[in-house]
Amino acid sequence: MKRSCLLLLVAAFVGCGGADSKAPKVAPVAGVINYKGAAVADATVVFYPDKGPAATGKTDSKGAFQVRTNGQLGASLGKNKVTVVAAQQQGEIPPANGNEMKLLEKQNAIPKKYNQQDTTDLVVDIPAGGNKELVLDLTD
């Protein structure tokens, strides 16, 4: 009886362990985004693979980013379309004095073509070893 319970327990642990075979294969991806020779700060960058979940990240003040797929560092292997969204505020925030506040208009800091998966022309091929030195130079 003890032996049967032990075998059952071992089988349960073996069945629960290991990598998820349905999980996408990802590799580390990091780099910088520039537009007109300047770093694109505080932008959201998304890598869309042909198959599988998207990888997302955010640029820092120097335009540097890393992406994650389902919490795992990296992007799916193969071709990925890349979108970049960076908005800058126009105008000043009025004082909160009880008067009607004017909403700030948001102006895109980069060309709109990079905002959506169907209009972006950025395509990156992620090899099995990843790419930690991507330089994405955005153009008009």
N, C-alpha and C positions, 0 to 999 in steps of 0.2 A: 504494500500500500504506500509506504514512504517513497519507494523508488518510483512508483507511478506518478505521485504528486510532484516529485523532483523533476521528472522528465517533462511533465506538463508545464511546470514553471519555467524550465529552460526553453521549451518550445515557444512559450508566450513571449519571453524576452527576445528571442531570435526573430520572431515575427514582427515585433515592434521596432527593432533596431534597423540601422542602415539608412541609406539615402532614399528619398522618394524618387522612384523611377520616372514619374510624370513631371518632376520639377525640371524647369528649363536649365540647360547648361549655361552658366554665366562665367565671365572672366572680368577681372578688375578693369575699370575704365575711369580715367581722370584726365584733366587737361585744362585749357583756358579758352575763353571766348573773347574775341576782340571785334570791334566795329569802328571803322575809320581810324585805326591805329590806337584806339583806347580800349581798356578793359571794360567789359560789360558786367557791372556789379549788380548784385541782388536780382539776378535773373533766374527763372526756372527753366531747366533744361530737361527734355524728355527724349529718351531713345525708344523708338517703336520698332521692334523686330518684325520680320515677316510672319513669324509664328511665336506665340507666347506673350507673357505680360511685359508691359513697358517698364523701363528703368527711369527713375527720376533723381534729380539733384538740384542744388542751388549754388549759384556762383557767390564767391566772397567779394570783398572790395577790390581784389586784384583780378577778378574774372575767373579765378580757379574754381573747379568743380570736381566732384566725384558723384557717381550715380549708384543707386541701389535698386535691386529688383526683389520685391517681396521681402524687404528687410536685409537681403543678402548683398554685400558689396559687389557691384559689377553689373554688366548688361549682358543680354542674351548673345550667344555666338552668332556670327553671320552678319548679313546686311541689316542695318538699322537706319530708319529715317529719323532725323533729329529736329526737334522744334525748340525754339528759344523764345521766351516771353519775358520782356523787361519793360516795365512801365515807369515813367517818371511823373511826379506831380507838377502841375502847373499852378502858379499862384501861391498865395499865402493863406494860412488858416486864420480866419477872422477871430477876434476875441469872443469868448463865450459870455456875452453880456445880455442875453435874453432876446436879442434881435435875431431875425431869421438868418441862419448861416448859409452862405453860398457853398454849394458843393464844389469840391475841387474837380477839375477836369483832369482826366488821365490822358496822357499822350504817350504813344508807344515810343520807346527810346531806340528801337531798331525797326527796320522794314517789316511790314506786316506779313510778308510772305513766309517769314520764319515762325509765325505764330501757330500754324496749323499743319497737321500731318499731310493733308492733301495739297498744300501749296509750297511747302518747304523744298528746297533743292539740296539740302544737306543730307548726305548719305554716308555712313561710316561702316566699314566692314570690321567686325570685332573678331580677331583670331583667338584660338584656344588659349594663348598666353596672355591675352588682354592687351590693352594699350593705355599706359599711364602718362603719355606725353602728347595727347591730342592737342592740336591747335586749330580751333575753328575760327576762321576769319570771315566775318559776315560782310556781304557786299550789298549795294543798292539794287 
